[in-house]
């Protein structure tokens, strides 16, 4: 799992819960399979931009609200320099 997918999934889950949606109700409202929503929220899949917009529309927020702050993510394959 990538850090981006994991953080995006966590943001979607938190926003869904704040909006009072169960996972089943949210999946139904979004027209997306519940098991897929679960995989998204666990960061197991990379979603398309189209799905991100569909999810944001149901959550009544801007898609960018769900995206993690890029300054907090490490680039893929980047290993911090060892000190010492």
N, C-alpha and C positions, 0 to 999 in steps of 0.2 A: 504494500500500500504506500502510495506517495503521501508526503506530508500535506500537499495541497488538497488531495482528495479527502484525506482524513479531516482536515480542518474545515473544508467546505461542508462535508457531511455533518460535522458537529454543529456548525452554524445553522444548517437547515433544520436539524433536530431541535435545537434550542428555540428557534423562531417558530417552528411548528407548535411546540408545546406552549410557548407564550401566547400563541393565537388560539389555544384551546382545542387543537385538533388531535385526535388519536391518530395513530399511523394509518389505520383502516379508513377513517373518515377523510384524512388528507389525501390518501391515494385515490379514493373515489372522486373527490373534488377535482384533483389534478388530472384524472383520466390515465393514471399510471399504475401499473401492477404493484400491489402492496409489497411483494417480496423484492421488487426492484428498488422501491423507496428504502426498504431496510438495508439493502446493499449500498445504496448511495449514502445513507446516514452513517454507515460503518466505514465509509471510505474505500469500499471494495471495487468500485467502478468509477471510471471517469465519465462524467455526463457531458452531453453536447451542450452547446450554447443555447440551442432551441429548448432543451429540457430545463436548463437553468432559468430561462425566461418564463416557461410554463409554471415552474415551481414558485418563482417570485410573484407571479400574478396571483396565484392562489393565496400566498402568504401576504399579499398586499404590501410588497416592499420592492425596492429597486433591486435588480440582480446584483449590483455591486455591493449592496448591504450584506449579501450572503458570502461574498468572496473574502478570503483572508487578506490581511494586510501583507503585501509582498515583502515588506522590509523584515517581517518576522520569519519568513521562510528561507531555508538554505537552498541554494541551487542544487538540482539533482546531480548526484555524483561528486559533489563538493565535499571535501574532507577538511575540517579545520586544521590549521597548522599546529603541530605539537610544540609545546613550549618546553624549555629546559634544556 
